[in-house]
Amino acid sequence: MQIKREKYLQELINACGNRMIKVITGMRRCGKSYLLFTIFHDYLVGNGIPEDHIIMVDLENRRNMALRNPDVLLNHIFDRIVDKEHYYVLLDEVQLVSEFEDVLNSFLKEDNVDVFVTGSNAKFLSKDVITEFRGRGDEIRIHPLSFREFAEHRQSYSDAMLREYMLYGGLPQVVLENDPARKVAYLKQQFTHLLA
């Protein structure tokens, strides 16, 4: 079942056409990739954008390792822009591309291209990245699910739900998991990753 992130989807919609690089930031595992590649993609398709005008690249996927080279990535994207119609470029984990700031700045002069990116390391999450885009970066910061989103997903409200939310928090994977032991294991795994 899809968790709707309507507030963040609306922020992405509002940012369309603003001639800036849309930079989706947020803590690890809070749903950045899902927001971009599922929710926003489905919105675009549902509003008549042809699939071949939505260029999606998951840079974390090993099959796309060659695209981590900045010149290869640029050529890959520009080779797919074949007309003057509007294109949406969605890049996940863009910090894996060396010189990613230069890559993203290369799109700023393209009138028919809207670029949306996610990233998750410390450098990418810093305000310096927005500065690198020379005032042309638009940060959309997302957070784990609020209690309201949690309750809307469950389609109900109870004191037990509030206690559950307060105990486990709002990371989407935890909210989707029913087994308390697996919730705890997942949270421990995330905490361990932060300390590594």
Protein Blocks (a to p, Z undefined) as FASTA:
>chain_A
ZZddfklmmmmmmmgonlpacddeddehilpmmmmmmmmmmmmmmnopafklcccddfkb
mklmmmmpmklmmmmmmmmmmbfbdcddddehkllpghklmmmmmmmmmmkbccddddfb
fklmpmklmmmnnopaccdddddddfklmmmmnopacfklmmmmmmnopafklmmpmblk
lmmmmmmmmmmmmmZZ
